[in-house]
Amino acid sequence: GAGVSQSPSNKVTEKGKDVELRCDPISGHTALYWYRQSLGQGLEFLIYFQGNSAPDKSGLPSDRFSAERTGGSVSTLTIQRTQQEDSAVYLCASSSMGGSETQYFGPGTRLLVL
Amino acid sequence: GESVGLHLPTLSVQEGDNSIINCAYSNSASDYFIWYKQESGKGPQFIIDIRSNMDKRQGQRVTVLLNKTVKHLSLQIAATQPGDSAVYFCAGGGADGLTFGKGTHLIIQP
């Protein structure tokens, strides 16, 4: 595709429910990143996938958060037993090689936990 | 590790004036820097980048200046327009990846 796409664009859920957020990176990009952005704040790194290597999960805030990347392309970020503090915009980015290469961002998923 | 920060959370400029948004970084080994623009309700959009072997790079109405001596990066926007209203992030890093600043909200006064 022309750019990074994410779905859904908005998600409202009840506290305690599980949610899945999807990211389609730019075709051919080997690196994929998930970030969280709270209102008025900068980007908080969550997880990084690079090719077939084990992902860098160092940014995941708790064990309720997990992510997969199947076939080196599409990624799913799952938040289990959502809490109100999970409300934020979840951004996905991809880059051609990782490291210091330019990251191209999707439009984000706006998650609201009631 | 790297830390990247912006000097001002908000910058207000008159339409038609030039805007200068500043950023500082901590890791002298950082060799790549990017400026992103994030409009309300959208994801960050790449504007311009610069590598550490350069001190200036120009795009369309935008210029990035890199001062490695004081570890400072700036984004200059010429003849600021209403469509430039957004949050601007700098990012810097190297082989270990990028670190993002918090952002400066650029407000355009008519």
Backbone of each chain as ProteinMPNN parsed JSONL, in Angstrom:
{"seq_chain_A": "GAGVSQSPSNKVTEKGKDVELRCDPISGHTALYWYRQSLGQGLEFLIYFQGNSAPDKSGLPSDRFSAERTGGSVSTLTIQRTQQEDSAVYLCASSSMGGSETQYFGPGTRLLVL", "coords_chain_A": {"N_chain_A": [[0.822, -1.203, 0.0], [0.188, 2.389, -0.075], [0.923, 3.651, 2.255], [1.344, 3.39, 5.852], [-1.204, 1.629, 7.416], [-3.841, 1.577, 9.833], [-6.119, -0.11, 11.981], [-8.902, -0.529, 14.26], [-9.884, 2.91, 13.501], [-10.913, 4.268, 15.604], [-11.704, 3.216, 18.912], [-13.893, 2.263, 21.357], [-14.184, 0.945, 24.514], [-15.137, -1.143, 27.281], [-13.959, -1.052, 30.623], [-11.86, -3.727, 31.542], [-12.342, -5.337, 29.382], [-10.908, -7.034, 26.495], [-8.834, -5.773, 23.848], [-7.984, -5.566, 20.366], [-5.626, -4.228, 18.216], [-4.788, -3.275, 14.954], [-2.121, -3.252, 12.556], [-0.967, -2.411, 9.378], [1.948, -2.457, 7.754], [4.106, -0.482, 5.574], [4.592, -1.942, 2.437], [7.212, -4.25, 2.153], [8.759, -3.128, 4.122], [10.873, -3.938, 6.76], [10.997, -3.402, 9.423], [8.968, -2.745, 12.245], [7.096, -0.748, 14.434], [5.465, -0.081, 17.538], [3.825, 2.528, 19.235], [2.704, 4.51, 22.015], [0.617, 7.244, 22.599], [-0.266, 9.583, 24.795], [-2.705, 12.102, 25.674], [-1.528, 15.194, 24.657], [1.079, 14.442, 25.08], [4.388, 13.088, 24.371], [5.738, 10.516, 22.247], [5.527, 7.243, 23.376], [7.507, 4.527, 23.447], [6.661, 1.181, 22.673], [6.985, -1.495, 21.492], [9.129, -3.292, 19.235], [9.616, -4.715, 16.112], [11.825, -6.516, 14.055], [12.424, -7.857, 11.127], [12.924, -11.317, 11.212], [13.819, -11.48, 13.733], [13.806, -11.79, 17.358], [11.339, -9.87, 18.999], [11.796, -6.533, 20.343], [10.673, -5.978, 23.362], [10.819, -4.144, 25.328], [9.468, -1.806, 25.973], [6.864, -2.339, 26.683], [4.228, -1.719, 28.906], [3.019, -3.385, 30.813], [2.193, -6.838, 31.612], [-0.205, -7.154, 30.453], [-0.167, -6.241, 27.964], [0.559, -7.199, 24.664], [2.082, -8.206, 21.566], [1.993, -9.254, 18.173], [3.561, -10.245, 15.138], [2.776, -11.375, 12.181], [4.031, -13.4, 9.607], [5.922, -11.536, 8.946], [4.739, -9.16, 8.263], [1.806, -7.855, 8.735], [0.808, -6.568, 11.909], [-0.447, -7.15, 15.196], [-1.556, -5.552, 18.054], [-2.338, -6.366, 21.272], [-4.366, -5.676, 24.01], [-5.075, -6.763, 27.12], [-7.724, -7.104, 29.494], [-8.489, -4.313, 29.79], [-7.693, -1.086, 31.152], [-8.637, 2.144, 32.469], [-6.503, 3.89, 32.286], [-5.257, 3.02, 30.041], [-6.273, 4.365, 27.944], [-5.589, 6.133, 25.071], [-3.788, 7.252, 22.146], [-2.772, 4.879, 19.855], [-0.017, 4.323, 18.01], [1.367, 3.097, 15.019], [4.362, 2.39, 13.296], [6.524, 2.022, 10.452], [9.656, 1.032, 9.029], [12.232, 0.853, 6.545], [14.481, -0.611, 7.241], [14.934, -0.513, 9.946], [16.773, 0.47, 12.937], [18.331, 3.548, 12.552], [16.794, 4.387, 10.487], [14.313, 6.273, 8.68], [11.135, 6.449, 10.167], [7.884, 5.708, 9.222], [4.659, 6.735, 9.857], [1.437, 5.413, 10.792], [-2.072, 6.404, 10.884], [-2.99, 6.037, 13.413], [-4.741, 4.519, 16.215], [-7.39, 5.461, 18.146], [-7.99, 4.88, 21.376], [-10.428, 4.465, 23.79], [-11.14, 3.822, 27.044], [-13.768, 3.037, 29.006]], "CA_chain_A": [[0.0, 0.0, 0.0], [0.897, 3.649, -0.161], [1.425, 4.058, 3.55], [0.985, 2.526, 6.968], [-2.621, 1.746, 7.778], [-4.187, 1.016, 11.131], [-7.556, -0.268, 12.237], [-9.839, 0.51, 13.826], [-9.392, 4.262, 13.73], [-11.368, 4.593, 16.951], [-12.22, 2.056, 19.636], [-14.386, 2.524, 22.702], [-14.401, -0.331, 25.172], [-15.384, -1.068, 28.725], [-12.877, -1.523, 31.495], [-11.829, -5.17, 31.741], [-12.427, -6.026, 28.092], [-9.69, -7.126, 25.688], [-8.91, -5.115, 22.541], [-6.937, -5.864, 19.394], [-5.366, -3.143, 17.282], [-4.09, -3.855, 13.803], [-1.241, -2.375, 11.776], [-0.438, -2.882, 8.101], [3.073, -1.57, 7.436], [4.423, -0.268, 4.161], [5.065, -3.186, 1.836], [8.658, -4.37, 2.033], [9.447, -2.636, 5.316], [11.159, -5.053, 7.663], [10.899, -2.97, 10.816], [7.649, -2.259, 12.646], [7.127, -0.204, 15.796], [4.242, 0.386, 18.184], [4.007, 3.587, 20.212], [1.488, 5.009, 22.652], [0.675, 8.701, 22.76], [-1.344, 10.11, 25.628], [-3.094, 13.453, 25.284], [-0.536, 16.233, 24.901], [2.391, 13.883, 25.426], [5.193, 12.574, 23.281], [5.581, 9.116, 21.876], [6.06, 6.247, 24.316], [7.837, 3.3, 22.732], [6.089, -0.04, 23.234], [7.588, -2.73, 21.009], [9.806, -3.147, 17.946], [9.863, -5.94, 15.37], [12.766, -6.37, 12.951], [12.55, -9.086, 10.374], [12.596, -12.541, 11.935], [14.453, -11.444, 15.055], [12.916, -11.663, 18.515], [10.979, -8.458, 19.153], [12.21, -5.755, 21.502], [9.456, -5.716, 24.107], [11.227, -3.425, 26.531], [8.591, -0.688, 26.275], [5.507, -2.743, 27.075], [4.059, -1.25, 30.286], [2.627, -4.459, 31.726], [1.984, -8.105, 30.905], [-1.51, -7.126, 29.774], [0.123, -5.812, 26.595], [1.34, -8.135, 23.855], [1.98, -7.923, 20.139], [2.474, -10.275, 17.25], [3.729, -9.846, 13.742], [2.67, -12.625, 11.436], [4.555, -13.392, 8.241], [6.785, -10.388, 8.71], [4.006, -8.022, 7.717], [0.772, -7.301, 9.614], [1.019, -6.729, 13.342], [-1.588, -6.933, 16.082], [-1.274, -5.207, 19.449], [-3.46, -6.794, 22.105], [-4.382, -5.217, 25.401], [-6.033, -7.576, 27.867], [-8.292, -6.529, 30.746], [-8.156, -2.894, 29.651], [-7.883, -0.158, 32.255], [-8.888, 3.501, 31.977], [-5.232, 4.541, 31.949], [-4.813, 2.571, 28.719], [-6.839, 5.28, 26.944], [-4.514, 6.857, 24.394], [-3.668, 6.947, 20.717], [-1.752, 3.868, 19.608], [0.555, 4.577, 16.693], [2.247, 2.101, 14.426], [5.281, 2.948, 12.298], [7.409, 1.034, 9.838], [10.81, 1.572, 8.325], [12.743, -0.129, 5.59], [15.51, -1.473, 7.792], [15.111, -0.376, 11.382], [17.873, 1.327, 13.35], [18.093, 4.974, 12.454], [16.049, 4.705, 9.275], [13.086, 7.039, 8.876], [9.931, 5.698, 10.476], [6.667, 6.262, 8.634], [3.598, 6.447, 10.811], [0.035, 5.293, 10.436], [-2.931, 7.452, 11.451], [-3.254, 5.785, 14.834], [-6.024, 4.055, 16.744], [-7.755, 6.184, 19.363], [-8.635, 3.933, 22.287], [-11.048, 5.045, 24.976], [-11.62, 2.789, 27.961], [-14.746, 3.653, 29.913]], "C_chain_A": [[0.858, 1.256, 0.0], [1.499, 4.058, 1.158], [1.051, 3.038, 4.596], [-0.496, 2.712, 7.279], [-2.865, 1.056, 9.115], [-5.701, 0.898, 11.243], [-7.784, -0.862, 13.613], [-9.255, 1.897, 14.045], [-9.782, 4.742, 15.13], [-11.927, 3.337, 17.601], [-12.637, 2.513, 21.023], [-14.706, 1.183, 23.33], [-14.647, -0.109, 26.654], [-14.191, -1.615, 29.492], [-12.997, -3.037, 31.701], [-11.915, -5.972, 30.459], [-11.058, -6.085, 27.425], [-9.906, -6.377, 24.371], [-7.744, -5.557, 21.678], [-6.835, -4.708, 18.409], [-4.477, -3.691, 16.174], [-3.26, -2.8, 13.083], [-0.792, -3.092, 10.509], [0.706, -1.972, 7.704], [3.205, -1.356, 5.932], [5.042, -1.552, 3.615], [6.583, -3.173, 1.695], [9.438, -3.857, 3.23], [9.633, -3.789, 6.302], [10.978, -4.679, 9.128], [9.513, -2.394, 11.087], [7.693, -1.893, 14.118], [5.697, 0.09, 16.258], [4.618, 1.429, 19.23], [2.651, 3.906, 20.839], [1.677, 6.509, 22.864], [-0.526, 9.136, 23.584], [-1.56, 11.57, 25.284], [-2.013, 14.46, 25.664], [0.857, 15.744, 25.224], [3.13, 13.428, 24.182], [4.919, 11.107, 23.044], [6.265, 8.214, 22.898], [6.271, 4.949, 23.557], [7.247, 2.081, 23.441], [6.88, -1.28, 22.805], [8.118, -2.522, 19.598], [10.036, -4.533, 17.357], [10.851, -5.635, 14.246], [12.943, -7.723, 12.311], [12.086, -10.287, 11.181], [13.21, -12.583, 13.322], [13.397, -11.377, 16.161], [12.601, -10.189, 18.739], [11.579, -7.84, 20.411], [10.953, -5.317, 22.239], [9.686, -4.787, 25.3], [10.293, -2.284, 26.919], [7.192, -1.057, 26.73], [5.296, -2.439, 28.56], [3.638, -2.323, 31.27], [2.399, -5.73, 30.919], [0.585, -8.189, 30.298], [-1.333, -6.767, 28.292], [0.952, -6.881, 25.888], [1.165, -7.758, 22.397], [2.557, -9.076, 19.348], [2.685, -9.627, 15.892], [3.801, -11.119, 12.925], [3.212, -12.45, 10.021], [5.409, -12.187, 7.921], [6.069, -9.175, 8.171], [3.057, -7.443, 8.771], [1.095, -7.569, 11.077], [-0.275, -6.446, 14.091], [-1.076, -6.635, 17.475], [-2.511, -5.545, 20.26], [-3.293, -6.246, 23.514], [-5.466, -6.012, 26.116], [-6.503, -6.82, 29.109], [-8.009, -5.031, 30.804], [-8.515, -2.098, 30.903], [-8.075, 1.246, 31.685], [-7.593, 4.208, 31.599], [-4.641, 4.053, 30.637], [-5.351, 3.489, 27.612], [-5.734, 6.158, 26.371], [-4.671, 6.633, 22.895], [-2.512, 5.958, 20.56], [-1.297, 4.001, 18.162], [1.469, 3.434, 16.275], [3.125, 2.815, 13.397], [6.08, 1.819, 11.677], [8.576, 1.756, 9.182], [11.434, 0.46, 7.504], [13.712, -1.109, 6.239], [15.622, -1.43, 9.303], [16.303, 0.514, 11.683], [17.504, 2.783, 13.216], [17.334, 5.359, 11.19], [14.762, 5.448, 9.614], [11.913, 6.11, 9.143], [8.727, 6.449, 9.894], [5.481, 5.781, 9.463], [2.241, 6.241, 10.149], [-0.767, 6.374, 11.119], [-3.264, 7.239, 12.922], [-4.623, 5.188, 15.088], [-6.267, 4.778, 18.055], [-8.577, 5.266, 20.247], [-9.165, 4.687, 23.503], [-11.619, 3.915, 25.816], [-12.514, 3.458, 28.995], [-14.804, 2.939, 31.261]], "O_chain_A": [[2.086, 1.193, 0.066], [2.509, 4.76, 1.173], [0.518, 1.971, 4.292], [-0.973, 3.841, 7.391], [-2.191, 0.09, 9.473], [-6.453, 1.693, 10.68], [-6.948, -1.626, 14.096], [-8.231, 2.037, 14.713], [-9.065, 5.524, 15.753], [-12.541, 2.5, 16.939], [-11.839, 3.078, 21.771], [-15.42, 0.372, 22.741], [-14.397, 0.967, 27.196], [-13.51, -2.534, 29.039], [-14.073, -3.558, 31.992], [-11.596, -7.161, 30.447], [-10.164, -5.298, 27.74], [-11.018, -6.346, 23.842], [-6.666, -5.879, 22.176], [-7.835, -4.268, 17.843], [-3.547, -4.459, 16.418], [-3.633, -1.63, 13.006], [-0.303, -4.221, 10.554], [0.469, -0.817, 7.349], [2.502, -1.975, 5.134], [5.902, -2.163, 4.248], [7.165, -2.216, 1.186], [10.636, -4.114, 3.351], [8.691, -4.51, 6.632], [10.821, -5.556, 9.978], [8.959, -1.657, 10.271], [8.248, -2.621, 14.941], [4.838, 0.462, 15.459], [5.568, 1.264, 19.996], [1.599, 3.611, 20.271], [2.749, 6.972, 23.255], [-1.666, 9.065, 23.123], [-0.7, 12.204, 24.673], [-1.628, 14.57, 26.828], [1.725, 16.532, 25.601], [2.572, 13.389, 23.086], [3.972, 10.539, 23.587], [7.433, 8.406, 23.235], [5.313, 4.342, 23.078], [7.326, 1.968, 24.665], [7.385, -2.023, 23.647], [7.616, -1.678, 18.856], [10.583, -5.416, 18.019], [10.728, -4.617, 13.565], [13.543, -8.627, 12.893], [11.001, -10.281, 11.761], [13.133, -13.601, 14.01], [12.259, -10.967, 15.934], [13.498, -9.348, 18.678], [11.833, -8.523, 21.403], [10.252, -4.404, 21.803], [8.829, -4.669, 26.176], [10.314, -1.834, 28.065], [6.415, -0.186, 27.121], [6.102, -2.857, 29.391], [3.884, -2.178, 32.468], [2.41, -5.701, 29.688], [0.237, -9.201, 29.69], [-2.236, -6.967, 27.48], [1.922, -7.4, 26.442], [0.21, -7.07, 22.036], [3.473, -9.771, 19.787], [2.076, -8.612, 15.553], [4.789, -11.85, 12.984], [2.894, -11.481, 9.332], [5.601, -11.849, 6.753], [6.71, -8.25, 7.672], [3.468, -6.632, 9.602], [1.585, -8.638, 11.44], [-1.086, -5.617, 13.677], [-0.257, -7.378, 18.016], [-3.606, -5.064, 19.966], [-2.226, -6.342, 24.121], [-6.64, -5.937, 25.754], [-5.774, -6.013, 29.685], [-7.375, -4.541, 31.739], [-9.485, -2.389, 31.603], [-7.711, 1.503, 30.538], [-7.584, 5.037, 30.689], [-3.642, 4.595, 30.164], [-4.918, 3.388, 26.464], [-5.029, 6.844, 27.112], [-5.568, 5.92, 22.445], [-1.416, 6.181, 21.073], [-2.073, 3.82, 17.223], [2.231, 2.889, 17.074], [2.673, 3.734, 12.714], [6.29, 0.78, 12.302], [8.487, 2.932, 8.831], [11.191, -0.723, 7.743], [13.776, -2.278, 5.859], [16.342, -2.24, 9.888], [16.792, 1.227, 10.807], [16.464, 3.208, 13.719], [17.245, 6.542, 10.86], [14.195, 5.275, 10.693], [11.717, 5.117, 8.443], [8.587, 7.66, 10.062], [5.325, 4.589, 9.73], [1.942, 6.812, 9.1], [-0.209, 7.184, 11.859], [-3.758, 8.144, 13.594], [-5.542, 5.331, 14.282], [-5.445, 4.715, 18.969], [-9.71, 4.915, 19.919], [-8.442, 5.443, 24.152], [-12.471, 3.151, 25.361], [-12.079, 4.326, 29.752], [-15.576, 3.333, 32.135]]}, "seq_chain_B": "GESVGLHLPTLSVQEGDNSIINCAYSNSASDYFIWYKQESGKGPQFIIDIRSNMDKRQGQRVTVLLNKTVKHLSLQIAATQPGDSAVYFCAGGGADGLTFGKGTHLIIQP", "coords_chain_B": {"N_chain_B": [[21.713, 6.65, 27.709], [19.933, 8.018, 24.886], [18.419, 11.208, 25.052], [15.909, 13.362, 24.009], [14.764, 16.591, 23.54], [12.408, 19.256, 23.382], [12.501, 22.836, 23.341], [10.342, 24.537, 23.828], [6.941, 24.115, 24.697], [4.858, 25.304, 23.313], [4.523, 27.457, 20.505], [3.84, 30.554, 19.199], [3.131, 32.22, 16.243], [2.963, 34.881, 13.807], [0.99, 34.759, 10.883], [2.725, 34.369, 7.879], [5.155, 35.122, 8.911], [8.47, 33.86, 9.735], [9.058, 30.698, 11.262], [10.733, 29.228, 14.011], [11.676, 26.298, 15.394], [13.013, 24.606, 18.093], [15.314, 22.067, 19.266], [16.984, 19.876, 21.489], [19.559, 17.46, 21.993], [21.002, 14.614, 23.661], [22.912, 12.621, 23.232], [25.99, 12.388, 21.899], [26.745, 10.603, 20.023], [24.66, 10.24, 18.326], [23.515, 10.051, 15.02], [21.621, 10.674, 13.194], [18.793, 12.573, 12.373], [15.426, 13.615, 12.605], [12.611, 15.536, 11.624], [9.229, 15.652, 12.478], [5.8, 16.282, 11.634], [2.747, 16.662, 13.243], [-0.536, 16.74, 12.751], [-3.719, 17.616, 14.158], [-5.424, 14.824, 15.299], [-4.176, 13.059, 13.599], [-1.533, 10.834, 12.484], [2.064, 11.155, 13.086], [3.901, 12.9, 10.571], [6.498, 12.611, 8.285], [8.83, 15.225, 7.778], [11.44, 16.352, 7.207], [14.846, 15.316, 7.13], [18.155, 14.886, 8.548], [21.577, 14.057, 8.408], [24.448, 13.404, 10.474], [26.722, 14.238, 9.209], [26.214, 16.56, 7.998], [25.372, 20.062, 8.263], [23.269, 21.561, 7.586], [20.178, 21.438, 5.913], [17.892, 21.754, 3.27], [14.432, 21.966, 2.485], [11.24, 22.159, 0.924], [10.24, 25.206, 1.782], [11.117, 24.606, 4.309], [13.844, 24.307, 6.583], [16.431, 22.526, 8.065], [18.669, 22.784, 10.705], [21.69, 21.73, 12.079], [23.633, 21.657, 14.908], [26.299, 20.279, 15.999], [28.171, 20.73, 17.928], [26.971, 21.911, 20.153], [24.953, 20.2, 20.409], [22.362, 20.599, 19.198], [19.364, 21.114, 17.454], [17.418, 22.534, 14.878], [14.31, 23.553, 13.395], [13.304, 25.381, 10.709], [10.679, 27.217, 9.419], [9.636, 28.796, 6.605], [7.76, 31.76, 5.868], [5.264, 31.237, 7.316], [2.237, 29.416, 7.219], [-1.36, 29.019, 7.624], [-1.868, 26.266, 7.379], [0.342, 25.146, 8.479], [-0.021, 24.82, 11.106], [0.363, 22.743, 13.791], [1.67, 19.994, 15.762], [5.082, 19.726, 16.261], [7.629, 17.355, 16.158], [10.908, 16.451, 17.106], [13.279, 13.92, 16.35], [15.904, 11.736, 17.211], [18.851, 9.737, 16.784], [20.631, 6.606, 16.403], [22.138, 3.605, 15.356], [20.843, 2.084, 17.255], [18.281, 2.9, 17.215], [15.554, 5.325, 17.214], [14.914, 8.217, 19.254], [12.253, 10.104, 20.5], [11.27, 13.525, 20.813], [9.045, 15.537, 22.9], [7.423, 17.39, 21.6], [6.488, 20.472, 20.005], [3.885, 22.744, 19.953], [2.8, 24.46, 17.267], [1.315, 27.484, 16.752], [-0.636, 29.45, 14.656], [-1.089, 32.788, 14.197], [-3.56, 34.92, 12.846]], "CA_chain_B": [[20.91, 6.6, 26.515], [19.601, 9.288, 24.236], [17.202, 11.937, 25.383], [15.668, 14.415, 23.042], [13.741, 17.455, 24.104], [12.117, 20.518, 22.728], [12.642, 23.908, 24.294], [9.077, 25.181, 24.141], [5.778, 23.298, 24.347], [3.98, 26.058, 22.418], [5.114, 28.585, 19.811], [2.823, 31.295, 18.467], [3.731, 33.122, 15.255], [2.04, 35.549, 12.886], [0.967, 34.217, 9.522], [3.666, 35.03, 6.996], [6.475, 35.199, 9.544], [9.23, 32.612, 9.795], [8.983, 29.987, 12.554], [11.914, 28.447, 14.365], [11.402, 25.342, 16.468], [14.308, 24.11, 18.547], [15.381, 20.757, 19.893], [18.307, 19.519, 21.992], [19.726, 16.025, 22.207], [22.041, 14.381, 24.671], [23.902, 11.632, 22.848], [26.835, 12.907, 20.835], [26.901, 9.558, 19.008], [23.501, 10.248, 17.43], [23.981, 10.442, 13.694], [20.501, 10.873, 12.281], [17.762, 13.372, 13.028], [14.233, 13.774, 11.77], [11.501, 16.352, 12.104], [7.902, 15.185, 12.111], [4.669, 17.18, 11.855], [1.555, 15.908, 13.583], [-1.759, 17.53, 12.789], [-4.705, 17.11, 15.108], [-6.139, 13.621, 14.901], [-3.43, 12.289, 12.604], [-0.231, 10.332, 12.901], [3.189, 12.018, 12.693], [4.257, 12.878, 9.156], [7.888, 12.976, 8.044], [9.034, 16.5, 7.09], [12.794, 16.485, 6.705], [15.838, 14.654, 7.973], [19.532, 15.319, 8.353], [22.584, 13.171, 9.007], [25.401, 14.172, 11.277], [27.812, 14.761, 8.394], [25.741, 17.806, 7.422], [24.897, 20.999, 9.277], [22.091, 22.26, 7.088], [19.49, 20.79, 4.8], [16.704, 22.539, 2.929], [13.349, 21.376, 1.729], [10.331, 23.192, 0.442], [9.889, 26.129, 2.861], [11.672, 24.166, 5.595], [15.289, 24.138, 6.687], [16.877, 21.952, 9.325], [20.034, 23.134, 11.059], [22.255, 20.837, 13.09], [24.853, 22.134, 15.545], [26.785, 19.129, 16.768], [29.001, 21.206, 19.038], [26.106, 22.119, 21.315], [23.914, 19.159, 20.326], [21.136, 21.363, 19.01], [18.725, 20.921, 16.153], [16.283, 23.44, 14.713], [13.494, 23.495, 12.185], [12.852, 26.708, 10.306], [9.602, 27.207, 8.43], [9.55, 30.13, 6.001], [6.434, 32.263, 5.489], [4.343, 30.304, 7.961], [0.867, 29.43, 6.719], [-2.305, 28.351, 8.544], [-1.731, 24.815, 7.282], [1.52, 24.696, 9.244], [-0.429, 24.632, 12.492], [0.516, 21.326, 14.13], [2.723, 19.708, 16.743], [6.317, 19.332, 15.577], [8.509, 16.511, 16.953], [12.204, 16.042, 16.596], [13.707, 12.574, 16.736], [17.317, 11.555, 16.937], [19.372, 8.44, 17.201], [21.599, 5.915, 15.567], [21.852, 2.209, 15.051], [19.957, 1.517, 18.279], [16.927, 3.382, 17.02], [15.244, 6.741, 17.372], [14.249, 8.735, 20.444], [11.409, 11.215, 20.094], [10.962, 14.582, 21.752], [7.624, 15.632, 23.247], [6.687, 18.171, 20.616], [6.14, 21.886, 20.142], [2.648, 23.062, 19.252], [2.929, 25.7, 16.519], [0.024, 28.156, 16.593], [-0.525, 30.519, 13.672], [-1.985, 33.921, 14.442], [-3.905, 35.557, 11.554]], "C_chain_B": [[20.623, 7.986, 25.976], [18.407, 9.91, 24.907], [17.11, 13.09, 24.416], [14.572, 15.284, 23.602], [13.584, 18.72, 23.309], [12.102, 21.626, 23.753], [11.296, 24.481, 24.735], [7.917, 24.267, 23.797], [4.859, 23.973, 23.331], [4.757, 27.209, 21.802], [4.027, 29.251, 18.994], [3.509, 32.275, 17.527], [2.642, 33.747, 14.392], [2.123, 34.86, 11.521], [1.895, 35.041, 8.641], [5.062, 35.178, 7.589], [7.178, 33.846, 9.431], [9.115, 32.011, 11.196], [10.283, 29.233, 12.77], [11.576, 27.586, 15.57], [12.708, 24.644, 16.823], [14.197, 22.776, 19.272], [16.819, 20.531, 20.355], [18.375, 18.015, 22.177], [20.936, 15.797, 23.097], [23.181, 13.499, 24.185], [24.725, 12.113, 21.665], [27.075, 11.873, 19.731], [25.707, 9.494, 18.053], [23.928, 10.759, 16.068], [22.85, 10.695, 12.708], [19.388, 11.578, 13.031], [16.626, 13.614, 12.049], [13.307, 14.789, 12.441], [10.194, 15.764, 11.558], [6.881, 16.288, 12.413], [3.45, 16.326, 12.173], [0.375, 16.858, 13.704], [-2.766, 16.842, 13.694], [-5.438, 15.898, 14.544], [-5.432, 12.752, 13.889], [-2.132, 11.764, 13.192], [0.879, 11.283, 12.48], [3.561, 11.817, 11.228], [5.699, 13.367, 9.0], [7.962, 14.305, 7.299], [10.396, 16.529, 6.417], [13.739, 15.78, 7.661], [17.225, 15.22, 7.678], [20.461, 14.333, 9.029], [23.686, 14.024, 9.613], [26.579, 14.698, 10.46], [27.421, 16.058, 7.677], [25.391, 18.758, 8.555], [23.66, 21.769, 8.833], [21.491, 21.446, 5.947], [18.193, 21.54, 4.547], [15.706, 21.703, 2.171], [12.48, 22.501, 1.207], [9.815, 23.995, 1.637], [10.426, 25.709, 4.235], [13.179, 23.989, 5.487], [15.583, 23.517, 8.04], [18.348, 22.314, 9.515], [20.498, 22.233, 12.196], [23.553, 21.44, 13.611], [25.347, 21.04, 16.477], [27.593, 19.554, 17.981], [28.17, 21.348, 20.308], [24.938, 21.135, 21.32], [22.524, 19.803, 20.24], [20.656, 21.207, 17.578], [17.585, 21.934, 16.045], [15.589, 23.21, 13.389], [13.018, 24.901, 11.895], [11.801, 26.553, 9.216], [9.462, 28.632, 7.905], [8.093, 30.47, 5.682], [5.34, 31.337, 6.006], [2.901, 30.526, 7.503], [-0.072, 28.744, 7.721], [-2.193, 26.826, 8.528], [-0.518, 24.257, 8.016], [1.173, 24.458, 10.707], [-0.449, 23.144, 12.824], [1.468, 21.217, 15.312], [3.918, 19.18, 15.976], [7.216, 18.57, 16.563], [9.874, 16.431, 16.303], [12.468, 14.617, 17.081], [15.17, 12.443, 16.379], [17.775, 10.197, 17.367], [20.393, 7.901, 16.247], [21.166, 4.488, 15.342], [20.883, 1.575, 16.036], [18.532, 2.015, 18.156], [16.78, 4.857, 17.298], [14.615, 7.034, 18.726], [13.501, 9.993, 20.042], [11.274, 12.241, 21.2], [9.462, 14.67, 21.963], [6.828, 16.435, 22.244], [6.495, 19.617, 20.991], [4.892, 22.137, 19.321], [2.81, 24.427, 18.606], [1.538, 26.267, 16.259], [0.225, 29.34, 15.66], [-1.562, 31.592, 13.975], [-2.299, 34.597, 13.112], [-3.375, 36.989, 11.456]], "O_chain_B": [[21.031, 8.993, 26.554], [17.474, 9.206, 25.293], [18.112, 13.709, 24.057], [13.559, 14.779, 24.086], [14.513, 19.188, 22.649], [11.736, 21.402, 24.907], [11.135, 24.867, 25.892], [7.898, 23.691, 22.709], [4.161, 23.296, 22.576], [5.551, 27.864, 22.477], [3.363, 28.6, 18.188], [4.359, 33.061, 17.946], [1.542, 33.208, 14.267], [3.193, 34.441, 11.079], [1.851, 36.271, 8.661], [6.039, 35.339, 6.857], [6.57, 32.834, 9.082], [9.081, 32.735, 12.19], [10.859, 28.674, 11.837], [11.232, 28.096, 16.636], [13.417, 24.153, 15.945], [13.15, 22.412, 19.807], [17.763, 20.949, 19.685], [17.371, 17.372, 22.481], [21.781, 16.677, 23.263], [24.304, 13.616, 24.676], [24.211, 12.232, 20.553], [27.546, 12.211, 18.645], [25.75, 8.759, 17.066], [24.619, 11.773, 15.964], [23.094, 10.907, 11.52], [19.074, 11.237, 14.171], [16.83, 13.79, 10.848], [13.238, 14.877, 13.667], [10.068, 15.434, 10.379], [7.069, 17.106, 13.313], [3.154, 15.372, 11.454], [0.296, 17.668, 14.628], [-2.672, 15.643, 13.959], [-5.998, 15.948, 13.449], [-6.019, 11.804, 13.368], [-1.693, 12.196, 14.258], [0.668, 12.13, 11.613], [3.535, 10.697, 10.717], [6.066, 14.417, 9.528], [7.255, 14.506, 6.312], [10.495, 16.708, 5.203], [13.462, 15.665, 8.855], [17.432, 15.932, 6.695], [20.157, 13.83, 10.111], [23.828, 15.206, 9.301], [27.357, 15.514, 10.955], [28.179, 16.587, 6.864], [25.141, 18.324, 9.679], [23.077, 22.53, 9.605], [22.202, 20.853, 5.136], [17.484, 21.915, 5.481], [16.056, 20.862, 1.343], [12.922, 23.641, 1.065], [9.02, 23.479, 2.423], [10.198, 26.409, 5.221], [13.711, 23.58, 4.455], [15.033, 23.946, 9.054], [19.161, 22.169, 8.603], [19.766, 22.009, 13.161], [24.471, 21.703, 12.835], [24.867, 20.899, 17.601], [27.685, 18.811, 18.959], [28.6, 20.96, 21.395], [24.038, 21.24, 22.152], [21.653, 19.582, 21.081], [21.443, 21.173, 16.632], [16.867, 22.165, 17.018], [16.178, 22.747, 12.412], [12.397, 25.54, 12.744], [12.007, 25.852, 8.225], [9.2, 29.561, 8.669], [7.305, 29.611, 5.287], [4.593, 30.736, 5.234], [2.418, 31.655, 7.414], [0.38, 27.974, 8.569], [-2.402, 26.175, 9.551], [-0.37, 23.043, 8.156], [1.997, 23.945, 11.463], [-1.191, 22.376, 12.211], [2.001, 22.215, 15.796], [3.783, 18.288, 15.138], [7.524, 19.061, 17.648], [9.98, 16.353, 15.079], [11.933, 14.183, 18.102], [15.623, 12.975, 15.366], [17.154, 9.568, 18.224], [20.945, 8.612, 15.407], [19.984, 4.197, 15.16], [20.176, 0.629, 15.69], [17.661, 1.593, 18.916], [17.755, 5.553, 17.582], [13.881, 6.213, 19.276], [14.037, 10.847, 19.334], [11.176, 11.891, 22.376], [8.691, 13.976, 21.299], [5.64, 16.168, 22.061], [6.353, 19.947, 22.168], [4.835, 21.791, 18.141], [2.943, 25.436, 19.299], [0.696, 25.624, 15.632], [1.144, 30.138, 15.847], [-2.763, 31.324, 14.003], [-1.386, 34.828, 12.319], [-3.579, 37.654, 10.441]]}, "name": "protein", "num_of_chains": 2, "seq": "GAGVSQSPSNKVTEKGKDVELRCDPISGHTALYWYRQSLGQGLEFLIYFQGNSAPDKSGLPSDRFSAERTGGSVSTLTIQRTQQEDSAVYLCASSSMGGSETQYFGPGTRLLVLGESVGLHLPTLSVQEGDNSIINCAYSNSASDYFIWYKQESGKGPQFIIDIRSNMDKRQGQRVTVLLNKTVKHLSLQIAATQPGDSAVYFCAGGGADGLTFGKGTHLIIQP"}
